Each structure stands twice: as structure tokens, then as C-alpha cells.
Amino acid sequence: MEIVGGLALNLLASVIFTVSGFVGGRAYATFRRRRALGHVRALVGSGKRITVVFPASTLPGPEGTPVNAIRMSLAEGAAIARIGQLCRDAKPDTDMYLVHPNDHHPNRGSFVMVGDPAMSVFAKRWLATNFPHLRISPENRRVDYDGTRWETNVVEGVVRRDFGFIAIGRTETGQRFALLWGASELGTNIAARAYGDLHRQLSRERYEKAVRGQSWLYVARGDVDGYGVRTDDVGNVMIVAIYPGQN
């Protein structure tokens, strides 16, 4: 009986040790993930809600479609889903609130805007002030800035490579925000992926400036596989240019 009792005790200790190691490992992984998403947590701030402004360039639905049954490109929808997941990873109790650009009030709280910033009066004005030489041409799938042109690479009617853009800053009342768009819709998803990976893409000095809320424009490049961003290589999406804002 003593032998059986000893075996049972050893087994119980092994189970406890294994479970503790598993729980501890997951807790440490969660801690590292939240620390890496410090820029996202800073964006959310003390509030429990993050506003995501979705693209105004929605696809038309059948006659009689409810106004809140929105249709949009697959890539932009994926970008919105990714932003929501990033916010929840950074701050688990965060709720995502979707808003149409026409109904958005930028000074009421932190937000992420997805899609062509020209569709928003605020975003268009803010970019013109902070990055006055930025030229966005959705019809040509092209963005120009500082003498450099980023253009969607299309081969035989299929997008093979695209560019995503991330602009971060503050509103007049100090609300944190991020604008995410692409040379084409697929670039928007690239921007969302790069935004979640800023901790790895930027130097420590530049990352700290991003967390502090300074105005920056990041350009990301990524290869496209089928209908989305290629995911077989974690280094596929890469920041290729960084520009400070004028304010």
C-alpha cells in the first residue's frame, strides 16, 4: 500500500508540475504578446472600446439590402478582423465598435481607420497637414511620397505584390489613431499585418516614439498568395520606408 501510495503521490506531483509548467508557459507567452503590442495598448488607452472606421467604398447589394448589411472587399474585411484581434490581444476587455466614415467623430476617442483616407474629411485634412506631398491614387493602385512611388504589382491580371501604409498620430484633442490603407485593397491587409508587427519591424528608439504617439508614416511591402497575404514566411511583410510627420 505504501508503494501504491508513493506511486500515486509521484504521479500527482508530475501532473501538477506538468500543468503548472503549461499554465506558466502560456501566461509568459501572453505577457510577451501583450508587451509586444504596447503600441496597440497605447492606442486603446484607458478606455474599453476601440473604434474601427470601415471603408466607405463598399460594394452595392441587392435592392432592399439593410443599410447596416455592409459589403466590402475580402482583403479589407480581413484587415478589420485583424485589427480587432490585435486590440483584444493587447487588452483583453476591449470591445470593437464599427463606424461609417460619415458618422465618425475623431475627437471622441481612439480609433483605427481602414481603407482610402480620402473618404474621411478628418484623415484627408490630417495627412495634408502632416504629409503634404503624399499622393494616393486608388484608381491606379499607386501611392507617391518624397520622390518614391509604390505601385501594386499585377501579373497577368493577378496581384503578386502590394504595399500597405500606416499613419499614426493624435487628433487636436489628443486622441490616438492609426490610418491603414494600401495601394490596392490587398495592401490594406498588409498594413494591418505590419501594424501588429511594429515591435519587431522598428528599432527600439523608433518603437518608443510610436508608443508616445508621434506622427509617423510607415510603408510596408508584402507578397500576395491567391486572395490574401502570403503567410508561409513570417518575414514576408516588411517595413520598407519610415517618414516623420511635420507636426
Disulfide bonds with the S-S distance in Angstrom:
none
